[in-house]
Amino acid sequence: MPAPPSPNLPLTERLQKLALTLQYKFISRSLKKPLAWFVGHFTLLFCVFRYSLSYITFNAASKWAAFSYRTAFMAAVATYGIVVYKAFRARVKPGSPPAQTAITLLGDENVQYLLISLVWLISRQIPLALLPFSVYSIFHVATYTRTNLIPTFQQPKPTPAGQSPQQPKPQSGLAAMIGRFVKEYYDSSMMLVAALEIALWGRLFLSALTFSKGAWMLLGLYTVFLRARFHQSTFVQGAFGQFSARIDQQVNQQNVPPAAKQAWDTIKNVSRQGVEATDVRKYLGNSQGAPKKAQ
């Protein structure tokens, strides 16, 4: 991540440097879109908050709710698009075989979230789909605020006696608090994201059972996305493991009919076979590189 402006500079110069040069680690300076990544995540959070107000007041069908919902996913498309643009300008070499380029693109988590956000943008409203993106945005906004915005607006402090001006100055109380929050709650929040993504699959499956318009196509697309997440995310794997263990505990009780146990065993076996059959590493010789974290 780029270094924040020096607190010894005047405030106007710090703001200019922030607006012209500060960008997150995957955002290209050549994009010439100051703070676009941060603004996108902040806009997503604001729109989710606005949509939540409409939802809890039973006005989810209003024009403002629809506008907030679509704008939230437009912001998601913009932020992930910025990350993908920069990352793959560096990773995809000119003259690379198209098949290899496609595999490289589709194997990246940021590309996967970009594609699924496009799906949510053009499909019918599903409020649960907003929540995983919101959790990510909370941490991205918090991290950018701690590392870039707070140092920019922080008043310069005189260098203590005996300390070199080049030595890093201590963080402000607010920045330290944000840092502790991110460090303490990151893992549990990623588990929450995984649980939300699994719950969203269940929501889509129930819609498909009622033969809602386009539900089966949407379920198929999201199943591909969730399968990719299972391959790349230990949090998703852990959430599925916890879910399976809880059902195992329920069906192994004495009052559960044997037919229910057999049905659950069949579901697990079919799911396991499906996971093995869709493991692309078997067909690609495990040539995929390490996945990039979603930004």
Secondary structure, DSSP 8 states (H G I E B T S, - for coil): ------TTS-HHHHHHHHHHH---TTS-GGG--TTHHHHHHHHHHHHHHHHHHHHHTT-TTSHHHHHHHHHHHHHHHHHHHHHHHHHHHHHS-TT--HHHHHHHHHTSHHHHHHHHHHHHHHS---GGGHHHHHHHHHHHHHHHIIIIIHHHHS------TT--TTS-----HHHHHHHHHHHHHHHHHHHHHHHHHHHHHHHHHHHHHTT-TTHHHHHHHHHHHHHHHHHH-HHHHHHHHHHHHHHHHHHTSTTS-HHHHHHHHHHHHHHHHHHHHT-THHHHTS---------
